Amino acid sequence: MSSSLDHEVVKSLDVLRKIYDAGVVGAGGAGFPTHKKLNCKVEYFIINGAECEPLLKADQFIMQTRSEEIVKAADIIGKLLEAEHIVFALKKKYVKEIQALKEAIEKQGVRMEFFYMEGIYPAGDEQVIVHEVTGRTVPPGGIPLSVNTVVSNVTTLFHVYEAMQNRPVTSRYITVTGEVKKPSILKVPIGISLDNCIEAAGGAAIEDYKVIMGGPMMGKFVDKEQASNTFITKTDGGIILIPKEHYLVQKNTISIAHMINQAKSACIQCSYCTDMCPRYLIGHKLRPHRVMRAMAVNNQEEEALKDALICCECGICELYACPMGISPRKMNIHVKGVLRSKGIKYTDTEIYTGNTQMKDFRQIPLARLISRIDMKRLERDIAFEAIEIKTEDVRIHLKQHIGISASPIVGIGDRVVKGELIARVDEEALGANIHSSIDGMIAEVNADFIKIKSEYSGVNA
């Protein structure tokens, strides 16, 4: 005879299985497989609605227009995690979003809390949010689970809701803004090209441009010529067009050799990069100025270089703090790559509480940051109405997440329908299933992606 506890276990397994089947991954970061992330019990479940990067609006749109779905998913996950606190963490200036979520909570008769953040950067950083909401610091190199907490992005919650309805992840809401004629929120199939997205936003407003996939601080830069050969994944939330001569483009093209020369000749060891670092300010021993000094004197074995392993790459050090205009973040990224290639890991888990004393006095207002990185003129009004895009073909990557690639289960010439499983991972593995985002025929299958040709094209409002 089954006990009520057994019934709850079965229900939990059912929820996790649906999330696994749907291929849900973290939509706001590196794409950690959600069925793995939620297989635990915690005290705090935090829903991240802070939308960390400047200019991006898709999470705000989701909170305004899909609030009931988000709240239902939050309730399901909160029960799954047996969380004592289910907390929406978002910027207090998001008045419409807060109202929509509160109305959905009241309508559904559930109990949830709100934590209001200032309009600062990087408010949406996962470990910053954990520190703000719980007062706890995630250990360096650790994850929120280390402090009895799970954090999920609001778009991830929407995908969880869809999974509960047996609808897999086949599309994304994205922001397309900057130098486009019609800045827009688009609903696009996974695997659509950047060119198609730009065209749907009225096309480019300038001749020569670069594309930022993601936000201006941490996004990936794509050449105009590569936009037709770059494709949206489950973790992409924004496309920003900027002039080719923009300051951020120049910063992005600096070579490692030039960065090292800058460290030798221009770094004045003022330590502003460390003083303003958000991870340093929550108690991590991350000191970018010491990494710069170690590289400047060619001391590749310097213990300080290991600090780079816990850098979150937010960009504050090089795009806001540094008075000399050099690149601690890029140096950290370079050093991380070198150390990881040698199998070196970060092992110091001590929390330095003395670092946190100045945290409240070193917050970076988002408006000031936008001006500092010369994005104010590209901050455009966006109508909160999603345009749904259809396309002639998609190229769906087999690895859109942390972990292993999915294995194709289709072949060239196979007919598939939207939502059909086309590549899978074992449920016990760290990875995520992949589904067709359109109706069509398999045109190509290789180790990196599956290409599907469709009979449809154009834009549907």
Secondary structure, 3 states (H helix, E strand, C coil): CCCHHHHHHHHHHHHHHHHHHHCCECCCCCCCEHHHHCCCCCCEEEEECCCCCCCCCHHHHHHHHCHHHHHHHHHHHHHHHCCCEEEEEEECCCHHHHHHHHHHHHHHCCCCEEEEECCEECCCCHHHHHHHHHCCCCCCCCCHHHHCEEEEEHHHHHHHHHHHCCCCCCEEEEEEEECECCCEEEEEECCCEHHHHHHHCCCECCCCEEEEECCCCCCEEEEHHHHHHCECCCCCCEEEEEECCCHHHHHHCCCHHHHHHHHHHCCCCCCHHHHCCCCHHHCCCCCHHHHHHHHHCCCCCCHHHHHHHHCCCCCHHHHHHCCCCCCHHHHHHHHHHHHHHCCCCCCCCCCCHHHHHHHHHCCEEHHHHHHHCCCHHHCCCCCCCEEEECCCEEEEECCCCCCCCCEECCCCCCEECCCCEEEECCCCCCCCCEECCCCEEEEEECCCEEEEECCCCCEEC
